[in-house]
Amino acid sequence: MKKKLLIAAAILFVLLAVAVIVVGMSMGKIIKTGVETVGPKITKTEMKLDSASLSILGGSGALKGFTLGNPEGYKTPAAIKAGTVSVGVKPSSLFSDKIVIRHVRVEGPEITFEGTIGTANNLSKILENVKETTGGTATEKPKADTKSEGPSKKLQVDEFLITGGRVHLSMTMLGGKAVTVPLPPISLKDLGAGAEGITAGELTQKVLSQVTVETLKAAERAVADLGKGAADIVTKGGTGAVEKVTKGVGDLFKKK
């Protein structure tokens, strides 16, 4: 009798293990599908994810090959690319109304800044799209039929960390030259820590807003360095050579 119980317990354990593996694999597909279907509705741009994995027992996961496309009218292929994004989740919250994400760590993202400093650039346009989608602007409110898609899960993100990022500048004044500058680390904490949490759209807005701010600062520093270089040329007597540079810096700060 005892032997039969042990066999039954072993079989049950194996079935449970298989069930956890199957559910874990399904969660990866759900995350990938969610990113590629819900994401574009929020940003109004293409959003792709090569793969996603999540361990139900350990609460750890990874997103690989994330790409955020550019709005219409911009020439560069993508606004943001990230090879790997590690995620830590509270397992017991996965099937509740509010998913608690312990951390999101984006390592070495590649950001392409196309346009001018101000609002006439790809990142500011995407942020504007997100604000319109989430009702973040006074000029346009969420569409009336957004609720018809059903209630979305709320989120809580204890820490959202971006490190090792690089910004590729694509601006007319650079004369087609590729200029890459570092992106300072970005750390956001306690997002949606309240009882109501936040939606995926609200999370996107908060993160993208900070990324845009830091990217603009990085672009401004690059322009300042360019200005110093122009000043050095003037000191050496090359005034004619810097006229185009000076004009370009002025044009860069014109807002549309």
C-alpha positions as a Markdown table, in Angstrom:
| # | Residue | x | y | z |
|---|---|---|---|---|
| 1 | Met | 0.0 | 0.0 | 0.0 |
| 2 | Lys | 2.8 | 2.4 | 0.9 |
| 3 | Lys | 4.6 | 1.6 | -2.3 |
| 4 | Lys | 1.5 | 2.5 | -4.3 |
| 5 | Leu | 1.2 | 5.8 | -2.4 |
| 6 | Leu | 4.8 | 6.6 | -3.2 |
| 7 | Ile | 4.3 | 5.8 | -6.9 |
| 8 | Ala | 1.1 | 8.0 | -6.9 |
| 9 | Ala | 2.9 | 10.8 | -5.2 |
| 10 | Ala | 5.8 | 10.6 | -7.7 |
| 11 | Ile | 3.4 | 10.6 | -10.7 |
| 12 | Leu | 1.6 | 13.7 | -9.2 |
| 13 | Phe | 4.9 | 15.5 | -8.7 |
| 14 | Val | 5.9 | 14.8 | -12.3 |
| 15 | Leu | 2.5 | 16.0 | -13.6 |
| 16 | Leu | 2.8 | 19.2 | -11.5 |
| 17 | Ala | 6.3 | 19.8 | -12.8 |
| 18 | Val | 5.1 | 19.4 | -16.4 |
| 19 | Ala | 2.1 | 21.7 | -15.7 |
| 20 | Val | 4.5 | 24.4 | -14.3 |
| 21 | Ile | 6.7 | 24.1 | -17.4 |
| 22 | Val | 3.8 | 24.3 | -19.8 |
| 23 | Val | 2.3 | 27.3 | -18.0 |
| 24 | Gly | 5.8 | 28.9 | -18.0 |
| 25 | Met | 6.1 | 28.4 | -21.7 |
| 26 | Ser | 2.6 | 29.8 | -22.2 |
| 27 | Met | 3.4 | 32.9 | -20.2 |
| 28 | Gly | 6.3 | 33.6 | -22.5 |
| 29 | Lys | 4.1 | 33.5 | -25.5 |
| 30 | Ile | 1.5 | 35.6 | -23.8 |
| 31 | Ile | 4.1 | 38.3 | -23.0 |
| 32 | Lys | 5.4 | 38.3 | -26.5 |
| 33 | Thr | 1.9 | 38.6 | -28.0 |
| 34 | Gly | 1.0 | 41.3 | -25.5 |
| 35 | Val | 4.0 | 43.4 | -26.3 |
| 36 | Glu | 3.5 | 43.1 | -30.1 |
| 37 | Thr | -0.3 | 43.7 | -30.0 |
| 38 | Val | -1.0 | 46.0 | -27.1 |
| 39 | Gly | 2.3 | 48.0 | -27.4 |
| 40 | Pro | 1.6 | 49.4 | -30.9 |
| 41 | Lys | -1.8 | 50.6 | -29.7 |
| 42 | Ile | -0.1 | 52.6 | -27.0 |
| 43 | Thr | 2.8 | 54.1 | -29.0 |
| 44 | Lys | 1.2 | 54.1 | -32.4 |
| 45 | Thr | 4.5 | 52.6 | -33.8 |
| 46 | Glu | 5.7 | 49.1 | -34.5 |
| 47 | Met | 6.9 | 47.1 | -31.5 |
| 48 | Lys | 8.6 | 43.8 | -31.8 |
| 49 | Leu | 10.0 | 41.2 | -29.3 |
| 50 | Asp | 12.0 | 38.2 | -30.5 |
| 51 | Ser | 11.2 | 36.0 | -27.4 |
| 52 | Ala | 10.1 | 36.1 | -23.8 |
| 53 | Ser | 10.5 | 33.6 | -21.0 |
| 54 | Leu | 9.2 | 33.5 | -17.4 |
| 55 | Ser | 9.8 | 31.0 | -14.6 |
| 56 | Ile | 6.6 | 30.6 | -12.6 |
| 57 | Leu | 8.3 | 29.2 | -9.6 |
| 58 | Gly | 11.3 | 31.5 | -9.5 |
| 59 | Gly | 9.5 | 34.6 | -10.7 |
| 60 | Ser | 12.4 | 35.5 | -13.0 |
| 61 | Gly | 12.1 | 36.2 | -16.7 |
| 62 | Ala | 13.8 | 37.7 | -19.7 |
| 63 | Leu | 12.7 | 39.6 | -22.8 |
| 64 | Lys | 15.1 | 39.4 | -25.8 |
| 65 | Gly | 15.3 | 41.4 | -29.0 |
| 66 | Phe | 13.0 | 44.3 | -28.1 |
| 67 | Thr | 12.5 | 46.9 | -30.8 |
| 68 | Leu | 10.4 | 50.1 | -30.7 |
| 69 | Gly | 9.9 | 51.5 | -34.1 |
| 70 | Asn | 9.7 | 55.1 | -35.3 |
| 71 | Pro | 6.6 | 57.2 | -36.1 |
| 72 | Glu | 5.7 | 57.9 | -39.7 |
| 73 | Gly | 8.0 | 60.4 | -41.4 |
| 74 | Tyr | 11.2 | 59.4 | -39.7 |
| 75 | Lys | 14.0 | 57.7 | -41.7 |
| 76 | Thr | 15.9 | 55.7 | -39.0 |
| 77 | Pro | 14.7 | 52.1 | -38.6 |
| 78 | Ala | 14.0 | 52.2 | -34.9 |
| 79 | Ala | 13.8 | 54.5 | -31.9 |
| 80 | Ile | 14.9 | 52.0 | -29.2 |
| 81 | Lys | 16.5 | 48.6 | -29.3 |
| 82 | Ala | 17.4 | 46.4 | -26.3 |
| 83 | Gly | 19.0 | 43.0 | -26.6 |
| 84 | Thr | 18.0 | 41.7 | -23.2 |
| 85 | Val | 15.6 | 42.9 | -20.5 |
| 86 | Ser | 15.6 | 40.9 | -17.2 |
| 87 | Val | 12.4 | 40.9 | -15.2 |
| 88 | Gly | 11.6 | 39.8 | -11.6 |
| 89 | Val | 8.0 | 39.1 | -10.7 |
| 90 | Lys | 6.2 | 38.1 | -7.6 |
| 91 | Pro | 4.8 | 34.7 | -8.7 |
| 92 | Ser | 1.7 | 34.8 | -6.6 |
| 93 | Ser | 0.6 | 38.0 | -8.3 |
| 94 | Leu | 0.6 | 36.6 | -11.8 |
| 95 | Phe | -2.9 | 35.4 | -11.6 |
| 96 | Ser | -4.3 | 38.3 | -9.6 |
| 97 | Asp | -5.7 | 41.7 | -10.7 |
| 98 | Lys | -2.4 | 43.4 | -10.0 |
| 99 | Ile | 0.9 | 42.0 | -11.1 |
| 100 | Val | 3.8 | 42.9 | -8.9 |
| 101 | Ile | 7.0 | 43.3 | -10.8 |
| 102 | Arg | 10.0 | 43.4 | -8.5 |
| 103 | His | 12.4 | 44.8 | -11.1 |
| 104 | Val | 12.9 | 45.5 | -14.8 |
| 105 | Arg | 16.5 | 45.9 | -15.8 |
| 106 | Val | 17.3 | 47.1 | -19.3 |
| 107 | Glu | 21.0 | 46.7 | -20.1 |
| 108 | Gly | 22.8 | 48.5 | -23.0 |
| 109 | Pro | 19.8 | 49.8 | -24.9 |
| 110 | Glu | 20.5 | 51.5 | -28.3 |
| 111 | Ile | 18.5 | 54.7 | -28.7 |
| 112 | Thr | 18.3 | 56.6 | -32.0 |
| 113 | Phe | 17.5 | 60.3 | -31.6 |
| 114 | Glu | 16.3 | 61.8 | -34.9 |
| 115 | Gly | 15.2 | 65.4 | -35.3 |
| 116 | Thr | 15.9 | 68.5 | -33.4 |
| 117 | Ile | 16.1 | 69.4 | -29.7 |
| 118 | Gly | 12.6 | 70.4 | -28.5 |
| 119 | Thr | 9.5 | 68.6 | -29.7 |
| 120 | Ala | 10.4 | 67.9 | -33.4 |
| 121 | Asn | 12.0 | 64.6 | -32.9 |
| 122 | Asn | 11.0 | 60.9 | -32.9 |
| 123 | Leu | 11.1 | 60.3 | -29.1 |
| 124 | Ser | 8.9 | 63.4 | -28.4 |
| 125 | Lys | 6.5 | 62.2 | -31.1 |
| 126 | Ile | 6.2 | 58.7 | -29.6 |
| 127 | Leu | 5.7 | 60.2 | -26.1 |
| 128 | Glu | 3.0 | 62.5 | -27.5 |
| 129 | Asn | 1.3 | 59.4 | -29.0 |
| 130 | Val | 1.4 | 57.6 | -25.6 |
| 131 | Lys | 0.0 | 60.6 | -23.8 |
| 132 | Glu | -2.9 | 60.8 | -26.3 |
| 133 | Thr | -3.6 | 57.1 | -25.9 |
| 134 | Thr | -3.5 | 57.2 | -22.1 |
| 135 | Gly | -5.4 | 60.5 | -21.8 |
| 136 | Gly | -2.3 | 62.4 | -20.8 |
| 137 | Thr | -3.0 | 65.5 | -22.8 |
| 138 | Ala | -5.8 | 68.0 | -22.6 |
| 139 | Thr | -6.3 | 68.1 | -26.4 |
| 140 | Glu | -7.3 | 64.5 | -26.9 |
| 141 | Lys | -8.9 | 62.1 | -24.5 |
| 142 | Pro | -9.0 | 58.3 | -24.7 |
| 143 | Lys | -11.3 | 56.9 | -27.3 |
| 144 | Ala | -14.7 | 55.9 | -26.0 |
| 145 | Asp | -14.3 | 52.3 | -27.2 |
| 146 | Thr | -11.1 | 51.6 | -25.3 |
| 147 | Lys | -13.0 | 50.1 | -22.4 |
| 148 | Ser | -14.7 | 47.7 | -24.8 |
| 149 | Glu | -11.5 | 45.7 | -25.0 |
| 150 | Gly | -12.0 | 44.6 | -21.4 |
| 151 | Pro | -10.4 | 45.5 | -18.2 |
| 152 | Ser | -6.6 | 45.3 | -18.3 |
| 153 | Lys | -4.4 | 44.1 | -15.4 |
| 154 | Lys | -2.9 | 46.7 | -13.2 |
| 155 | Leu | 0.9 | 46.7 | -12.6 |
| 156 | Gln | 3.3 | 47.6 | -9.8 |
| 157 | Val | 6.9 | 48.0 | -10.7 |
| 158 | Asp | 9.2 | 48.3 | -7.7 |
| 159 | Glu | 12.3 | 49.2 | -9.7 |
| 160 | Phe | 12.8 | 50.1 | -13.4 |
| 161 | Leu | 16.5 | 50.4 | -14.2 |
| 162 | Ile | 18.2 | 51.3 | -17.5 |
| 163 | Thr | 22.0 | 51.1 | -17.6 |
| 164 | Gly | 24.8 | 51.2 | -20.2 |
| 165 | Gly | 22.6 | 52.9 | -22.8 |
| 166 | Arg | 23.9 | 54.7 | -25.9 |
| 167 | Val | 22.3 | 57.5 | -27.9 |
| 168 | His | 22.9 | 57.6 | -31.7 |
| 169 | Leu | 22.3 | 61.2 | -32.9 |
| 170 | Ser | 20.8 | 61.7 | -36.3 |
| 171 | Met | 20.5 | 65.4 | -36.8 |
| 172 | Thr | 20.8 | 67.6 | -40.0 |
| 173 | Met | 23.4 | 69.8 | -38.4 |
| 174 | Leu | 25.8 | 66.9 | -38.0 |
| 175 | Gly | 26.1 | 66.7 | -41.8 |
| 176 | Gly | 25.4 | 63.0 | -41.9 |
| 177 | Lys | 28.1 | 62.1 | -39.5 |
| 178 | Ala | 27.3 | 59.4 | -36.9 |
| 179 | Val | 27.6 | 60.7 | -33.4 |
| 180 | Thr | 27.1 | 58.4 | -30.4 |
| 181 | Val | 26.9 | 59.6 | -26.8 |
| 182 | Pro | 26.3 | 57.7 | -23.5 |
| 183 | Leu | 22.9 | 57.7 | -21.8 |
| 184 | Pro | 23.1 | 58.2 | -18.1 |
| 185 | Pro | 21.7 | 55.5 | -15.9 |
| 186 | Ile | 17.9 | 55.8 | -15.3 |
| 187 | Ser | 16.3 | 54.5 | -12.2 |
| 188 | Leu | 12.5 | 54.7 | -11.5 |
| 189 | Lys | 11.1 | 53.2 | -8.3 |
| 190 | Asp | 7.7 | 52.5 | -6.7 |
| 191 | Leu | 5.7 | 52.8 | -9.9 |
| 192 | Gly | 2.1 | 51.9 | -9.2 |
| 193 | Ala | 2.8 | 51.2 | -5.6 |
| 194 | Gly | -0.6 | 52.4 | -4.5 |
| 195 | Ala | -3.7 | 50.2 | -4.2 |
| 196 | Glu | -4.8 | 50.9 | -7.8 |
| 197 | Gly | -1.5 | 50.3 | -9.5 |
| 198 | Ile | -0.9 | 51.6 | -13.0 |
| 199 | Thr | -1.8 | 50.4 | -16.5 |
| 200 | Ala | 0.7 | 49.3 | -19.1 |
| 201 | Gly | 0.1 | 52.6 | -20.9 |
| 202 | Glu | 0.8 | 54.7 | -17.8 |
| 203 | Leu | 4.0 | 52.7 | -17.2 |
| 204 | Thr | 5.1 | 53.3 | -20.8 |
| 205 | Gln | 4.5 | 57.0 | -20.4 |
| 206 | Lys | 6.5 | 57.3 | -17.2 |
| 207 | Val | 9.5 | 55.3 | -18.6 |
| 208 | Leu | 9.5 | 56.9 | -22.0 |
| 209 | Ser | 9.2 | 60.4 | -20.6 |
| 210 | Gln | 12.3 | 59.9 | -18.5 |
| 211 | Val | 14.2 | 58.3 | -21.4 |
| 212 | Thr | 13.3 | 61.3 | -23.6 |
| 213 | Val | 14.4 | 63.8 | -21.0 |
| 214 | Glu | 17.8 | 62.1 | -20.5 |
| 215 | Thr | 18.2 | 61.7 | -24.3 |
| 216 | Leu | 17.6 | 65.4 | -24.9 |
| 217 | Lys | 20.1 | 66.2 | -22.2 |
| 218 | Ala | 22.7 | 64.0 | -23.9 |
| 219 | Ala | 22.0 | 65.6 | -27.2 |
| 220 | Glu | 22.4 | 69.1 | -25.7 |
| 221 | Arg | 25.7 | 68.1 | -24.2 |
| 222 | Ala | 26.8 | 66.9 | -27.7 |
| 223 | Val | 25.8 | 70.2 | -29.2 |
| 224 | Ala | 27.7 | 72.1 | -26.5 |
| 225 | Asp | 30.8 | 70.0 | -27.2 |
| 226 | Leu | 30.3 | 70.8 | -30.9 |
| 227 | Gly | 30.1 | 74.5 | -30.1 |
| 228 | Lys | 33.4 | 74.3 | -28.1 |
| 229 | Gly | 35.0 | 72.7 | -31.1 |
| 230 | Ala | 33.7 | 75.5 | -33.3 |
| 231 | Ala | 35.2 | 78.1 | -30.9 |
| 232 | Asp | 38.5 | 76.4 | -31.0 |
| 233 | Ile | 38.5 | 76.7 | -34.8 |
| 234 | Val | 37.7 | 80.4 | -34.5 |
| 235 | Thr | 40.6 | 80.8 | -32.2 |
| 236 | Lys | 42.9 | 79.3 | -34.8 |
| 237 | Gly | 41.7 | 81.7 | -37.4 |
| 238 | Gly | 39.2 | 79.5 | -39.3 |
| 239 | Thr | 36.2 | 81.8 | -39.0 |
| 240 | Gly | 34.9 | 80.9 | -42.5 |
| 241 | Ala | 35.0 | 77.2 | -41.7 |
| 242 | Val | 32.7 | 77.5 | -38.7 |
| 243 | Glu | 29.9 | 79.5 | -40.3 |
| 244 | Lys | 28.0 | 76.4 | -41.3 |
| 245 | Val | 28.5 | 74.9 | -37.8 |
| 246 | Thr | 27.2 | 78.1 | -36.1 |
| 247 | Lys | 24.2 | 78.2 | -38.3 |
| 248 | Gly | 23.5 | 74.6 | -37.7 |
| 249 | Val | 23.6 | 75.0 | -33.9 |
| 250 | Gly | 21.1 | 77.9 | -34.3 |
| 251 | Asp | 18.8 | 75.8 | -36.5 |
| 252 | Leu | 19.0 | 72.9 | -34.0 |
| 253 | Phe | 17.4 | 74.9 | -31.2 |
| 254 | Lys | 14.5 | 76.2 | -33.4 |
| 255 | Lys | 11.3 | 74.5 | -32.3 |
| 256 | Lys | 8.6 | 73.7 | -34.8 |
